[in-house]
Amino acid sequence: MGIVKIDDQLHEEARRASTVMCRSINAQAEFWMKIGMLAEANPALSFNDIVAAQIAAAQVRLPDGADA
């Protein structure tokens, strides 16, 4: 674990997004970093494709009719 210095404006955006997504600020920043890293490694995939792949990899069972 370490300290990551980010711009004040980006921190504010993470704070706002974390409230909407019911995550801590740190969890929101970690989510953005993980998705960004996966997007760079897989430029042909959309955000939805990346999230769906992560849900499948975690073996999350979605309710019938829910699209990931």
Helices and strands as residue ranges (DSSP letters): H 8-20, H 25-41, H 47-57
